[in-house]
């Protein structure tokens, strides 16, 4: 925004004076009021462009009771799934004329969660999205009133009534069933961290599919989502090599497994099949290209914003999105 000779930024009254209208008229233009004539609106907008004027969002919210802002409370913004969810929400919000304000909190600290929520509420956000993969975050939120519409992107028993999520159990079953249909019976599962909701759901899906197929299982290996963990877990498992396939709870750990297999002089999928979860952009370019499970983050973001803005009723199922199996070269028939 430009400043005048005194260093003062242009105000709504400056716009009104140069456009030859009242400041109330300028306010109506800003709020797209239907009573404003087209020629008046064009004149006001032209002056706003000339002055490089934009309204103060907080002040506008006080007048209109609308901030056109959605808040996102997250404790894992650096991980692929949460980061993709936030990007999808931002894109969907922009299409509706909204902005997104994000507060990244420490899931281990209830006071950090409370402070993050207070920060977003102080910005007069019109709705809240909670992207927190740990159950303890939801327990901390349940202990205090939120007071605004909100949606959670993880399905938990703590707050099931506000959940909009991808069916992680169904996705894990898809991945496991794919390996079983290829003839594999000795299948390991590299799971995510124990306190992550999605890791627990994917492990449950794996175990359910194996049980329904009457195939014995070994205890899942608890990982940390990183390629480094996948590599060292793979090296340890290959010392015994009592398996023909591995379902990794995410693509990064699958990348580490592929590295370990190659370091042992083995071939994927001829010797061992690997399937991941998430379909990160690089998954198609691993060697070999990784079979995985794709989550539709763009659709998740659209439904999330629709629900928060009250435009999803009757149009979409707010509860669950079904993921998609993506078959590439890292999985093959048991030999």
N, C-alpha and C positions, 0 to 999 in steps of 0.2 A: 504494500500500500504506500502511495506517495505521501510526502509531507510538504507543508507550505514553508514560507520563509522563516517562520518562527519555530519550525521543527514539529508543529502540531499536525497530526494525521487528520485527513478530512472526516467530517462527521456526517450523520444523516441530515443535519440542518444545512450543511454546506451543499449537499446534493439537492435538497429542496429549494434552496435559494437560487441556484444556477438553473434548475429546471423550471422555476416559476410555479412551484406547487407547495403544498404544506408538507411538513415532515410526516404527518399521518398518511398522506398519499404515498410517499416514498415507502413507508412501512407496509402499506397494502400491496405495493408492487413487489416488495421483497417476499411477501407471503402469498403471492400469486392470487390475490383476491379477485373474484369474478366481476366485481363492479367497476374495475378500472378499464377505461377506454384504451383501445390498442395504441392510439397515437400518444396518449399520456404515458403509457408504459414504455413505449419506444423512446420517448424523450428522456424519461428518468434513467433508463438503462444506458442511454448514450452518455449522459452526464456521469453516471457511475463509472463507465469505462474510461472517460476522459480524466476523472480524478483518481482512477485506480482504487476505487472504494470497494470494500467488502465489509459486511456487517460483522460485528463482534458476536461470535456464536453464543457465548455465555449470556451476554446482555439480551440477545434476541430470544434465548430460551426463557428468560425471566418474563418477557413481554408476552410471548406466544404460548408458553408452557410446552413448547416443542423444541428439542435440541437437535433433532435429526441425527442423533448419534446412538449407536449400539455399542455397549460395552462387552469386552471379552475378558474373562478371568481365566488365566491359564497358569499351569505350573510346569509346563514342558514344551515351551515354544520352539526349542531347538530340534526336537525330534520330528521325523518326516511327517507322521500322521497329524499331530497337532498343528505343525507349521502349515501343512497343506489345507487343513480345515480353516485356519485363520485366513489364509489367502483367498479361499473360496467364499468365505463369509464377507470379506472386504469387497470382492468383485460383485457379489449379489447385492450387497448394501448400496454400492455405487449406482447400480441400475435402478434402485429405488430412490435415489437422491439422498442417501444417508452416508455418514462417515462411521468409522470404527475406531474406538479407543481401547487399547489393550493394556492390561495390568498383569505382569508376570510375577507370580508369588512363589514363595518357598513352601512346598507341600508339607515339609516337616514342622513348620512353625505356624500354629494357629493364629498368632498375632499378625503374621505377614498376610495370611488369608483375609483376616478382618480388615487390615489396612488397605489391601487391594480392593476389596468390595467397597469400603468407604470412599476411596479415591474415585471410583467409577460413579458411585451414586452422587458424589459432589459435583460431577460434570453433567448432572441431569440427564444421564443416559435414559433412553426410552425403553430399553430392554437389555437383557443380559444373557450372554452365552457363557456357559462354564465348560471349559475344555481342560479337565483335570483327570488324568488317568488313575490316580490313587484314591482308594475308598476314603482315606482319612480326610481328604479335602472336603468331600461331601458331608462327612460327619461334622466337620467344623462349620460348614455352611448351615447345616440343619440346626445348629445351636443358636442361630440368630435369624431374625426376620429379614428377608431380602426386600420386600416391599415394592418390587417392580416385576413385570413379566420376565420370565427367564426360561431358558432351555438348556439342558445338559446334553453333551455329545457322548456320554457314556451311560450305559444302562446299568443301574445298581439297585439293590434292594433298599438302599437308604432313601432314594428319591425317584421312584419309578414313574411317577405321574408327569414328570417334565422331560423325560428322556426322548431324544431323537438320535438314533445311532445306526451304525452299520452292524449287521448280524455277524459278529466275530465267530460265534460257534458254527454257524452255517458255512462261513468261509473256510474255517479249519477243517470241517468235514469234507468240503469240496477238495481241498488239497490232499487230505488223507485218502479219500476214496479214489482219487486219480492214481495214486501210487498202488493202491490195492488192485485196481482194475488192470494195471500193468503187470500184475503177477507178484508184486512184492509182499512178503509176509514178515520179514525181519526189518521193522521200521523204527527208527529212533525219532524222538522229538526234542529239538532244542527250543526251550521255552524262553519267554521274556522274564523280566524281574518279577519276583513273587508278589510284590505289592501293587502291580499294575493290573487294572481291571481287564484290559484287552488281552494281556498275556494269560491271565487266568481263564478267560473265555476261550481263547484259541487252544489252550491245553485241554480244556474240557471237551471241545469239539473233536480234537484228536482222539482222546480216550473213548468218547462215545462211539465214534465211527469204527475204531478198532474193536470195541466190545460188540457192537452190532454185527460185525463181520466175523465174530468168534475167533479173533486173532489175539494171541497173548501179547502183552506189552511189557516193556521195561520202564522203569521210572524216568520221566522226562528230566532232561538236564536243564537246570535253571541258569539262564544267561543274563546278559545286561544290554542287549540290543546292538552291540558293537561288532564290527568285522573282526577286530582283534580277538574277542572272546570266541567267535565262531572258528577262527583259525586254530587257537590252542585247544578248544574242545574237540575239533576234528582230529588234531594230532593224537590226542589221548584216545579217542574212540578207535582210531585206525590201528592202534597197537593190538587190539583184539580182533577188530573187523568181523564182528558177528552180526552184520546187518548188510542190507543191499540198498537201502534208501533212507533219507533223512528229510523230515519236514521241519524247516526252520521257521520260527515264529515271526521273523522279519527278513527282509532282503539283505540287510547289512551283514547279519550273522551268516546268511547263506553265502555271501561273497567270501567270508573267511573260510568257510567249509570248502569251497571250490579251490581256494589257494592251498589248503592242507592236502586235498586230494592230489593236486598236481605235484606238490612237493614230495609225495610218496610214490610218484611215478605211476599213478593210477589214472584212469580215464573216467570222466563223467559225460554221458550216463552209462557207458559200457560196463564199468565196474560198480559204480554207485550213482544212484539218482538223487538229485537234490531239488526240492521245491521250497520257495519262500512265501512271503506274504507282504503285500503293500503295492507291488509293481512301481517301485521308484523309477524315475526317468532313466537311470543308468542300467536297470535290470535287463533291458533288451540288448545291452552291449557288453554284459559280462561274457566271459568265455568258459563254457558255452552260454549262450543266451538263457536267462533264468526263467523256468516255469514258476508261476507265482499266482497270487490272488489279488485282484484289482479292486480297490475301493473307489467309488465315484464321488470324489470330494466336491466337484462342482455341483452335483445334484444335492449333496448334503448341505452345502452352503446356501443354495437356493431355498430348500425346504426350511432350513433354520430361520432365514430372514422372513420368509412368508409367514411362518408360525408366529414369530415375534411381532410382526406388524399386523397380525390378525387377518391375513389373507389366505391362510392355508386351510381353514375349516371346510370340510367337505370336498376338498380338491385332492388332498394327498393323505396317505397313511402317515401320521406323525411319528410312529414308533420305530420302524425298522426299515433299513435299506439292505437289499441282498447283494453281496459282492459277486464278482465274476472270476471264474477260473481262466487263467491265461497259460496256455501250453506252449512252451518253447523247447529248446534242445537239451535242457539239463535233466529231463526225465525220459526214461526209456524202459522197454520191457526187461523184466528180470531175466538174467542169463544163467 
